[in-house]
Amino acid sequence: MHVVSDAVIGFCYYSIPVLITYFVRKRLQDIPYPAFFLLFAAFILCCGTSHLLEIWTLWYPHYWLSGAIKAVTAAVSLATVLMIFHIMPSAMALPSPAQLEEANRLLAAEIQERQEAEAELMQAHQTLKFHFENTPLAVVEWDSQMRINRWSQRAEKIWGWRAEDVLHKQPSDWEFIYPEDLPEVTKIINHLLDGSQPRNTIANRNYKKDGSVVHCEWYNSVLFDDEGKLVSVLSLVQDVTQRVQAEEKLREKTTELETAISHLQRTQAQLIQSEKMSSLGQLVAGIAHEINNPVNFIYANLIHTHQYLDSLLDLLGVYHKYYPHPGTEIQEKIEEIDLEYLLLDLPKMIYSMRSGAERIRSIVTSLRTFSRLDESDLKQVDIHSGIDSALMIIQHRLTPNNGQQKPGFTGIIVMKEYGDLPEVECYPSQLNQAIINIINNAIDALEESQGFIAECNPNNLADSPGSFPWSLPTIIIKTKVVDAQRVAIDIADNGPGIPEAVKQRMFDPFFTTKPVGKGTGLGLSISYQIVVEKHQGRLECFSTPGQGTQFTIELPVQQKLSALAG
């Protein structure tokens, strides 16, 4: 009975530590107090050995061996007890099954919430990714060093580079920004990085992978962390190349339309003015013709009248010589008519009438020269005769106190410095019109100057003719040969000058600075058309406020069409 009992107990005691050791090895990571389990296994093993020695001592009385085993068992038992005391507080703190169940329930709820949150986050991520990839705007994300973190599919379509080609690169690492736009782009990037403009917009040009240029609008915004440190820069980019090209085409069409309208206005103005000048020319020519005949009759008869008068005066002298003492009635008549004064004044009157008739003949000749109705085609003409005719026509505007100038107007001096010009092929009537328009503008400027005379050296004007007599309003007309093919007419005045803003528009149709009713704004525009478009010449204005004005007309001696025909 002792042998069997001790054998069974020993077998069980040996089996228990083996199972405990196996359990501890398998659950070493999460089992609490593994050393306690191992020590307890050692205690059971010692107890089993002592029972086996009980069987041994039934036949072999080696009690010293049994005592030694008991001593070891006692030591292991004592160590086990001490460890139990050591781990008891910690073991008591272990949760109970109910607590573990509650903790498991809470943990399961937390896991459920986290799973739901993860699902929502995943859904939001998928939505964001969908919009990121399908937005019509390209999306580019940069880090704090302006290296690319994200490059959407739309960005690939716009520029041609795939994401793997550009990720972690800065814009300067490849040919991406148009060189002329680089300074402005650099400034915008600096504003983003230093936080002075956390949101900004820029329109610039970028290169595509194939080397072509695309116009883009960049909408940039900076993301900061809770400490205000820059995390990333997000750029939304729109390809506006088609819009820019459409705007350029629209601007071109607008420019073409404005040019066409301007040309139409000039043509209309020229037609109106040409019609007016044609009517005026016909009227002037008719008046000149009607005046010319009686004036020639008067002028021709004045010559004979002067001869007859001289004969009569000689006869009176002979009568006075041979009859120094006439009768009373004759003497009374001589005193009544003041014969002595009559004999002195009558020749003067005849001479004055002859001078007036010559003046009328000269004016009629100038009117006919100016109108030149019979010279509508290209002709070789003397430029100086056209200038003289123009001056004759407007002579009344140059003299003071004719009832048309402002009070205090002292008149205008005209100085002519004519060069040795060849005859010039031109449209005489139209060229005369251009010259008289420019001279009239000079007269207007001097009349409106209210006594102001430009205090400047005329050399300030381009190729200024001569010197101005600064004490009086003056117009200087100079002609010269530019070269074998061209001649020039300079018309300068010492008026107040022309501001730059007016100079830029002075040749535009209907532009005028004169009061309503005094100017149509067509004179210089038509003059420009006549000189530049009709005669292939140049019309330039040189003027500075306070330093006078000079217009230069430069004309070819022979027109191209005529030269080709020759």
C-alpha positions as CSV (number, residue, x, y, z in Angstrom):
1,M,0.0,0.0,0.0
2,H,2.9,2.4,0.9
3,V,4.7,1.5,-2.3
4,V,1.7,2.0,-4.6
5,S,0.6,5.2,-2.9
6,D,4.0,6.8,-2.9
7,A,4.5,5.7,-6.6
8,V,1.3,7.3,-7.7
9,I,2.0,10.5,-5.7
10,G,5.5,10.6,-7.1
11,F,4.2,10.2,-10.7
12,C,1.7,12.9,-10.2
13,Y,4.2,15.2,-8.5
14,Y,6.5,14.7,-11.5
15,S,3.8,15.3,-14.0
16,I,2.6,18.6,-12.4
17,P,5.9,20.5,-12.8
18,V,6.3,19.3,-16.4
19,L,2.8,20.6,-17.3
20,I,3.5,23.9,-15.4
21,T,6.8,24.3,-17.2
22,Y,5.2,23.7,-20.5
23,F,2.4,26.2,-19.7
24,V,4.9,28.8,-18.6
25,R,6.9,28.4,-21.8
26,K,3.9,28.8,-24.0
27,R,2.5,31.8,-22.1
28,L,5.7,33.4,-21.1
29,Q,4.8,36.8,-22.7
30,D,1.5,37.3,-21.0
31,I,1.4,35.1,-17.9
32,P,2.0,37.0,-14.6
33,Y,4.8,36.0,-12.3
34,P,6.4,33.2,-14.3
35,A,9.2,32.8,-11.7
36,F,6.6,31.9,-9.1
37,F,5.2,29.2,-11.3
38,L,8.6,27.8,-11.9
39,L,9.5,27.9,-8.2
40,F,6.2,26.1,-7.4
41,A,7.0,23.5,-10.0
42,A,10.4,22.9,-8.3
43,F,8.6,22.6,-5.0
44,I,6.2,19.9,-6.4
45,L,9.2,18.2,-8.0
46,C,11.0,18.0,-4.6
47,C,7.8,16.7,-3.0
48,G,7.6,13.9,-5.6
49,T,11.2,13.0,-5.1
50,S,10.7,12.6,-1.4
51,H,7.8,10.2,-2.0
52,L,9.9,8.1,-4.3
53,L,12.7,7.9,-1.6
54,E,10.0,6.6,0.8
55,I,9.7,3.6,-1.4
56,W,13.5,3.2,-1.6
57,T,13.9,3.3,2.2
58,L,11.5,0.4,2.6
59,W,14.2,-1.9,1.2
60,Y,17.3,0.3,1.7
61,P,17.4,2.3,4.8
62,H,19.4,5.3,3.4
63,Y,17.8,7.9,5.6
64,W,20.5,10.4,5.1
65,L,19.5,10.6,1.4
66,S,15.8,11.0,2.3
67,G,16.8,13.7,4.8
68,A,18.8,15.6,2.2
69,I,15.9,15.5,-0.2
70,K,13.6,16.8,2.6
71,A,16.0,19.6,3.4
72,V,16.0,20.6,-0.3
73,T,12.2,20.4,-0.3
74,A,12.1,22.6,2.9
75,A,14.4,25.2,1.2
76,V,12.3,25.3,-1.9
77,S,9.1,25.4,0.2
78,L,10.5,28.3,2.2
79,A,11.5,30.1,-1.0
80,T,8.0,29.5,-2.4
81,V,6.3,30.9,0.7
82,L,8.6,34.0,0.7
83,M,7.7,34.6,-3.0
84,I,4.0,34.2,-2.2
85,F,4.4,36.9,0.4
86,H,6.3,39.1,-2.1
87,I,3.8,38.8,-4.9
88,M,0.6,38.7,-2.8
89,P,-0.1,42.5,-3.0
90,S,0.4,42.5,-6.7
91,A,-1.7,39.4,-7.1
92,M,-4.5,40.9,-5.0
93,A,-4.4,43.9,-7.4
94,L,-5.2,41.7,-10.4
95,P,-8.7,42.3,-11.8
96,S,-11.5,40.0,-10.9
97,P,-13.3,38.1,-13.6
98,A,-16.2,40.6,-13.4
99,Q,-13.8,43.4,-13.8
100,L,-12.1,41.7,-16.6
101,E,-15.5,41.1,-18.2
102,E,-16.3,44.8,-17.8
103,A,-12.9,45.8,-19.2
104,N,-13.4,43.5,-22.1
105,R,-16.8,45.0,-22.8
106,L,-15.4,48.6,-22.7
107,L,-12.5,47.5,-24.8
108,A,-14.8,45.9,-27.3
109,A,-16.8,49.2,-27.4
110,E,-13.7,51.2,-27.9
111,I,-12.5,48.8,-30.6
112,Q,-15.9,49.2,-32.3
113,E,-15.7,53.0,-32.1
114,R,-12.2,52.9,-33.4
115,Q,-13.2,50.7,-36.3
116,E,-16.1,53.0,-37.1
117,A,-13.7,56.0,-36.9
118,E,-11.2,54.2,-39.1
119,A,-14.0,53.4,-41.6
120,E,-15.1,57.0,-41.7
121,L,-11.5,58.1,-42.0
122,M,-11.1,55.6,-44.8
123,Q,-14.3,56.9,-46.5
124,A,-13.1,60.5,-46.2
125,H,-9.7,59.5,-47.5
126,Q,-11.3,57.8,-50.5
127,T,-13.6,60.8,-51.1
128,L,-10.6,63.2,-50.8
129,K,-8.5,61.0,-53.1
130,F,-11.4,60.8,-55.6
131,H,-11.7,64.6,-55.7
132,F,-8.0,65.0,-55.7
133,E,-7.6,62.9,-58.8
134,N,-10.8,64.0,-60.6
135,T,-10.8,67.8,-59.9
136,P,-10.5,69.9,-63.1
137,L,-7.7,71.8,-61.2
138,A,-4.2,70.3,-60.9
139,V,-3.3,69.7,-57.2
140,V,0.4,70.1,-56.2
141,E,1.5,69.9,-52.6
142,W,4.9,71.1,-51.4
143,D,6.8,70.6,-48.2
144,S,8.4,73.4,-46.1
145,Q,11.4,73.2,-48.5
146,M,9.2,73.6,-51.6
147,R,9.8,70.0,-52.6
148,I,6.8,68.3,-54.2
149,N,4.9,65.8,-52.0
150,R,1.8,65.3,-54.2
151,W,1.3,65.5,-57.9
152,S,-2.3,64.8,-59.1
153,Q,-3.3,63.1,-62.3
154,R,-4.6,66.5,-63.6
155,A,-1.1,67.9,-63.1
156,E,0.3,65.0,-65.2
157,K,-2.2,65.9,-68.0
158,I,-1.4,69.6,-67.9
159,W,2.4,69.4,-67.8
160,G,3.1,65.8,-69.0
161,W,5.4,64.8,-66.2
162,R,4.3,61.7,-64.1
163,A,4.4,61.9,-60.3
164,E,7.5,59.7,-60.0
165,D,9.3,62.2,-62.3
166,V,8.9,65.2,-60.0
167,L,8.2,63.9,-56.4
168,H,10.7,65.4,-53.9
169,K,12.0,67.9,-56.4
170,Q,12.1,71.7,-56.2
171,P,10.9,73.8,-59.1
172,S,14.5,74.8,-59.8
173,D,15.6,71.1,-60.2
174,W,14.1,70.9,-63.7
175,E,13.0,73.3,-66.5
176,F,9.5,74.1,-65.3
177,I,9.2,77.9,-64.8
178,Y,9.4,80.3,-67.8
179,P,12.6,82.3,-67.4
180,E,10.9,85.7,-67.7
181,D,8.4,84.8,-65.0
182,L,11.0,83.4,-62.6
183,P,11.6,86.6,-60.5
184,E,7.9,87.1,-59.8
185,V,7.4,83.4,-59.0
186,T,10.4,83.5,-56.6
187,K,8.9,86.6,-54.9
188,I,5.5,84.8,-54.4
189,I,7.3,81.7,-53.0
190,N,9.2,83.8,-50.5
191,H,6.0,85.5,-49.4
192,L,4.5,82.0,-48.8
193,L,7.4,80.7,-46.9
194,D,7.9,83.7,-44.6
195,G,4.2,83.8,-43.8
196,S,3.7,87.4,-45.1
197,Q,1.1,86.1,-47.6
198,P,-0.2,82.7,-46.5
199,R,-2.6,82.8,-49.4
200,N,-1.8,84.3,-52.8
201,T,-2.4,84.0,-56.5
202,I,-0.1,84.2,-59.5
203,A,-0.5,83.8,-63.2
204,N,2.6,82.7,-65.0
205,R,3.9,80.5,-67.8
206,N,5.3,77.0,-67.3
207,Y,7.1,74.5,-69.5
208,K,5.5,71.2,-70.4
209,K,7.5,68.0,-70.7
210,D,7.5,68.4,-74.5
211,G,9.0,71.9,-74.2
212,S,5.9,73.8,-75.1
213,V,4.6,76.7,-72.9
214,V,1.4,76.6,-71.0
215,H,-0.3,79.5,-69.2
216,C,-1.4,78.7,-65.6
217,E,-3.1,80.4,-62.7
218,W,-1.8,79.2,-59.3
219,Y,-3.9,79.5,-56.1
220,N,-1.6,78.9,-53.2
221,S,-2.3,78.4,-49.5
222,V,0.0,77.5,-46.6
223,L,-0.8,74.9,-43.9
224,F,0.6,75.6,-40.4
225,D,0.7,73.3,-37.3
226,D,-0.5,74.3,-33.8
227,E,2.8,76.0,-33.1
228,G,2.6,78.2,-36.2
229,K,5.2,76.2,-38.1
230,L,4.8,75.8,-41.8
231,V,3.9,72.2,-42.6
232,S,3.1,72.3,-46.4
233,V,1.9,74.5,-49.2
234,L,-1.1,73.4,-51.3
235,S,-1.4,74.8,-54.9
236,L,-4.5,74.5,-57.0
237,V,-3.6,75.2,-60.7
238,Q,-5.8,76.0,-63.6
239,D,-4.7,75.7,-67.2
240,V,-5.7,79.0,-68.8
241,T,-3.8,78.7,-72.1
242,Q,-6.9,78.7,-74.2
243,R,-8.4,81.7,-72.4
244,V,-5.1,83.6,-72.8
245,Q,-4.9,82.8,-76.5
246,A,-8.6,83.8,-76.9
247,E,-7.9,87.1,-75.1
248,E,-4.9,87.7,-77.3
249,K,-7.0,87.0,-80.4
250,L,-9.7,89.3,-79.0
251,R,-7.1,92.0,-78.4
252,E,-5.8,91.6,-82.0
253,K,-9.4,91.8,-83.3
254,T,-10.0,94.8,-81.1
255,T,-6.8,96.5,-82.4
256,E,-7.8,95.7,-86.0
257,L,-11.3,97.0,-85.3
258,E,-9.9,100.2,-83.7
259,T,-7.6,100.6,-86.6
260,A,-10.4,100.1,-89.1
261,I,-12.6,102.6,-87.2
262,S,-9.7,105.1,-87.1
263,H,-9.1,104.6,-90.8
264,L,-12.8,105.0,-91.5
265,Q,-12.9,108.1,-89.4
266,R,-9.9,109.5,-91.2
267,T,-11.3,108.6,-94.5
268,Q,-14.7,110.1,-93.6
269,A,-12.9,113.2,-92.3
270,Q,-10.9,113.5,-95.4
271,L,-13.9,113.0,-97.6
272,I,-15.8,115.7,-95.7
273,Q,-12.8,118.1,-95.7
274,S,-12.0,117.3,-99.4
275,E,-15.6,118.0,-100.3
276,K,-15.5,121.2,-98.3
277,M,-12.2,122.2,-99.9
278,S,-13.4,121.2,-103.3
279,S,-16.5,123.4,-102.8
280,L,-14.3,126.1,-101.4
281,G,-11.9,125.8,-104.2
282,Q,-14.7,126.1,-106.8
283,L,-16.0,129.1,-104.9
284,V,-12.6,130.7,-104.7
285,A,-11.8,130.0,-108.3
286,G,-15.2,131.4,-109.4
287,I,-14.7,134.5,-107.2
288,A,-11.1,134.9,-108.5
289,H,-12.3,134.6,-112.1
290,E,-15.2,137.1,-111.6
291,I,-12.9,139.5,-109.8
292,N,-10.0,139.1,-112.2
293,N,-11.8,140.4,-115.3
294,P,-13.0,143.7,-113.9
295,V,-9.8,144.2,-112.0
296,N,-7.8,143.7,-115.1
297,F,-10.0,146.2,-116.9
298,I,-9.6,148.7,-114.1
299,Y,-5.8,148.1,-113.9
300,A,-5.4,148.4,-117.7
301,N,-7.5,151.6,-117.8
302,L,-5.6,153.1,-114.8
303,I,-2.5,153.1,-116.9
304,H,-4.2,155.2,-119.6
305,T,-6.0,157.3,-117.0
306,H,-2.6,158.2,-115.5
307,Q,-1.3,159.2,-118.9
308,Y,-4.4,161.3,-119.7
309,L,-4.1,162.9,-116.3
310,D,-0.5,163.8,-116.8
311,S,-1.5,165.4,-120.2
312,L,-4.2,167.4,-118.6
313,L,-1.9,168.6,-115.8
314,D,0.6,169.6,-118.4
315,L,-2.0,171.5,-120.2
316,L,-3.1,173.3,-117.0
317,G,0.5,174.3,-116.5
318,V,0.7,175.8,-120.0
319,Y,-2.5,177.7,-119.4
320,H,-1.2,179.1,-116.1
321,K,2.0,180.1,-117.8
322,Y,0.4,182.1,-120.5
323,Y,-2.6,183.3,-118.5
324,P,-1.3,183.9,-115.0
325,H,-4.2,186.3,-114.2
326,P,-7.4,184.6,-115.0
327,G,-10.8,186.1,-114.6
328,T,-12.6,186.6,-111.3
329,E,-14.9,183.6,-111.8
330,I,-12.1,181.3,-112.7
331,Q,-10.1,182.5,-109.7
332,E,-13.0,181.8,-107.4
333,K,-13.4,178.3,-108.8
334,I,-9.6,177.6,-108.4
335,E,-9.9,178.6,-104.7
336,E,-13.1,176.6,-104.3
337,I,-11.7,173.4,-105.6
338,D,-8.2,174.0,-104.0
339,L,-6.5,173.4,-107.3
340,E,-3.1,173.5,-105.8
341,Y,-3.9,170.6,-103.4
342,L,-5.8,168.7,-106.1
343,L,-2.8,168.9,-108.5
344,L,-0.6,167.4,-105.7
345,D,-3.0,164.7,-104.5
346,L,-4.6,163.5,-107.7
347,P,-1.4,161.7,-108.9
348,K,-1.1,160.1,-105.5
349,M,-4.7,158.8,-105.7
350,I,-4.1,157.4,-109.1
351,Y,-0.9,155.7,-107.8
352,S,-2.8,154.3,-104.8
353,M,-5.6,153.0,-107.0
354,R,-3.0,151.3,-109.2
355,S,-1.3,149.8,-106.1
356,G,-4.7,148.5,-104.8
357,A,-5.5,147.0,-108.2
358,E,-2.1,145.3,-108.2
359,R,-2.8,144.0,-104.7
360,I,-6.2,142.6,-105.8
361,R,-4.5,141.0,-108.9
362,S,-1.9,139.4,-106.6
363,I,-4.6,138.1,-104.2
364,V,-6.6,136.7,-107.1
365,T,-3.4,135.0,-108.4
366,S,-2.8,133.5,-104.9
367,L,-6.3,132.3,-104.7
368,R,-6.1,130.5,-108.0
369,T,-2.7,129.1,-107.1
370,F,-4.0,127.9,-103.8
371,S,-7.2,126.3,-105.2
372,R,-5.4,124.8,-108.3
373,L,-8.7,123.1,-109.4
374,D,-6.9,122.3,-112.7
375,E,-4.1,120.5,-110.8
376,S,-5.8,117.5,-109.1
377,D,-3.2,115.1,-110.6
378,L,0.5,114.8,-109.8
379,K,2.5,117.8,-111.1
380,Q,5.9,119.2,-110.8
381,V,5.4,122.5,-108.9
382,D,7.4,125.1,-107.1
383,I,6.9,124.6,-103.3
384,H,7.8,128.2,-102.6
385,S,4.9,129.5,-104.7
386,G,2.5,127.3,-102.8
387,I,3.8,128.6,-99.4
388,D,3.6,132.3,-100.7
389,S,0.1,131.7,-101.8
390,A,-0.9,130.2,-98.4
391,L,0.7,133.2,-96.7
392,M,-1.2,135.6,-99.0
393,I,-4.5,133.9,-98.2
394,I,-4.0,134.2,-94.4
395,Q,-2.3,137.6,-94.5
396,H,-5.2,139.1,-92.6
397,R,-4.5,136.8,-89.6
398,L,-0.9,138.0,-89.4
399,T,-1.6,141.8,-89.1
400,P,-2.8,143.4,-85.9
401,N,-6.1,145.3,-85.3
402,N,-8.1,143.6,-88.0
403,G,-11.0,143.2,-85.7
404,Q,-10.6,139.4,-85.3
405,Q,-7.7,139.1,-82.9
406,K,-7.8,139.6,-79.1
407,P,-7.1,143.0,-77.7
408,G,-3.4,143.7,-77.4
409,F,-2.4,141.5,-80.3
410,T,0.7,143.0,-81.9
411,G,0.7,140.9,-85.1
412,I,2.9,138.0,-86.2
413,I,6.2,138.2,-88.0
414,V,6.8,135.7,-90.7
415,M,10.4,135.0,-91.6
416,K,11.1,133.0,-94.8
417,E,14.4,131.2,-95.3
418,Y,14.0,129.4,-98.6
419,G,16.6,127.0,-99.9
420,D,17.4,126.2,-103.5
421,L,14.7,123.5,-104.1
422,P,14.0,121.6,-107.2
423,E,10.4,121.3,-108.4
424,V,8.6,118.7,-106.4
425,E,6.1,116.2,-107.8
426,C,2.9,116.4,-105.7
427,Y,-0.8,117.1,-105.6
428,P,-0.5,120.9,-105.4
429,S,-4.0,121.7,-104.0
430,Q,-3.7,119.1,-101.2
431,L,-0.2,120.0,-100.3
432,N,-1.2,123.7,-100.1
433,Q,-4.0,122.6,-97.8
434,A,-1.6,120.8,-95.5
435,I,0.7,123.8,-95.3
436,I,-2.0,126.3,-94.6
437,N,-3.4,124.0,-91.9
438,I,-0.1,123.9,-90.1
439,I,0.5,127.7,-90.4
440,N,-3.0,128.3,-89.1
441,N,-2.3,126.1,-86.0
442,A,0.9,128.2,-85.4
443,I,-1.1,131.4,-85.6
444,D,-3.8,130.0,-83.2
445,A,-1.0,129.0,-80.7
446,L,0.5,132.5,-80.9
447,E,-2.9,134.2,-80.6
448,E,-3.8,132.1,-77.6
449,S,-0.5,132.6,-75.9
450,Q,-1.7,135.8,-74.3
451,G,1.6,137.6,-74.9
452,F,3.7,134.6,-73.8
453,I,6.8,134.2,-76.0
454,A,8.9,131.0,-75.6
455,E,12.1,131.9,-73.7
456,C,14.3,129.3,-75.4
457,N,16.9,129.0,-78.0
458,P,15.4,127.8,-81.3
459,N,18.2,125.3,-81.5
460,N,16.2,123.3,-79.0
461,L,13.9,122.5,-81.9
462,A,15.0,119.9,-84.4
463,D,17.0,121.6,-87.1
464,S,15.4,124.9,-86.2
465,P,15.6,127.6,-88.8
466,G,17.4,130.8,-88.0
467,S,16.8,132.8,-84.8
468,F,13.6,134.2,-83.4
469,P,13.2,137.9,-82.7
470,W,12.1,137.1,-79.1
471,S,10.2,140.3,-78.5
472,L,7.4,139.5,-81.0
473,P,5.3,136.4,-82.0
474,T,7.2,134.9,-84.9
475,I,6.7,132.1,-87.5
476,I,9.8,130.9,-89.4
477,I,9.4,128.9,-92.6
478,K,12.5,127.2,-93.9
479,T,12.9,125.0,-96.9
480,K,15.9,122.8,-97.6
481,V,17.2,119.9,-99.6
482,V,17.6,116.8,-97.4
483,D,19.2,114.7,-100.1
484,A,19.0,114.1,-103.8
485,Q,15.6,112.4,-103.3
486,R,13.9,114.4,-100.6
487,V,13.1,118.0,-99.6
488,A,11.9,119.4,-96.2
489,I,9.7,122.3,-95.1
490,D,10.2,123.5,-91.4
491,I,7.4,125.6,-89.9
492,A,8.4,126.8,-86.4
493,D,6.9,129.3,-84.0
494,N,7.9,130.7,-80.6
495,G,4.6,130.0,-79.0
496,P,4.0,128.1,-75.7
497,G,4.7,124.6,-77.0
498,I,2.7,121.4,-76.9
499,P,2.4,119.0,-73.9
500,E,3.5,115.4,-74.5
501,A,0.0,114.1,-73.9
502,V,-1.4,116.3,-76.7
503,K,1.5,115.4,-79.0
504,Q,0.6,111.7,-78.8
505,R,-3.0,112.4,-80.1
506,M,-2.6,115.5,-82.2
507,F,-2.9,113.6,-85.5
508,D,-6.0,111.7,-84.4
509,P,-9.2,112.6,-86.2
510,F,-11.5,115.0,-84.3
511,F,-9.0,115.5,-81.5
512,T,-8.7,119.2,-80.6
513,T,-7.8,121.3,-77.6
514,K,-9.6,124.4,-79.0
515,P,-12.9,125.7,-77.7
516,V,-16.2,124.3,-79.1
517,G,-16.9,126.0,-82.4
518,K,-13.3,127.1,-83.1
519,G,-11.7,123.8,-84.2
520,T,-12.9,120.6,-85.8
521,G,-9.9,118.5,-84.9
522,L,-9.4,117.6,-88.6
523,G,-6.7,119.9,-89.7
524,L,-3.6,118.1,-88.5
525,S,-5.2,114.7,-89.2
526,I,-5.9,115.6,-92.8
527,S,-2.4,117.2,-93.1
528,Y,-0.9,113.9,-91.9
529,Q,-2.9,111.9,-94.4
530,I,-1.9,114.2,-97.2
531,V,1.8,114.2,-96.4
532,V,2.3,110.6,-95.2
533,E,-0.3,108.6,-97.0
534,K,-0.8,110.6,-100.2
535,H,2.8,111.7,-100.8
536,Q,4.8,109.0,-99.0
537,G,6.4,111.7,-96.9
538,R,6.9,112.4,-93.2
539,L,5.2,114.8,-90.9
540,E,6.8,115.3,-87.5
541,C,6.3,117.6,-84.6
542,F,9.1,118.7,-82.2
543,S,7.9,120.6,-79.2
544,T,8.4,121.1,-75.5
545,P,6.1,123.2,-73.3
546,G,7.7,126.7,-73.0
547,Q,10.1,126.1,-75.8
548,G,8.1,126.6,-79.0
549,T,7.0,124.2,-81.7
550,Q,8.2,123.0,-85.1
551,F,6.5,120.9,-87.7
552,T,8.7,119.3,-90.3
553,I,7.2,118.2,-93.7
554,E,9.5,115.9,-95.6
555,L,8.6,115.0,-99.2
556,P,10.1,112.9,-102.0
557,V,11.1,114.9,-105.0
558,Q,9.4,112.3,-107.2
559,Q,6.6,110.0,-106.3
560,K,7.2,106.2,-106.6
561,L,4.3,105.5,-108.9
562,S,5.5,108.3,-111.3
563,A,9.1,107.0,-111.1
564,L,7.9,103.5,-112.0
565,A,5.8,104.8,-114.9
566,G,8.9,106.7,-116.1
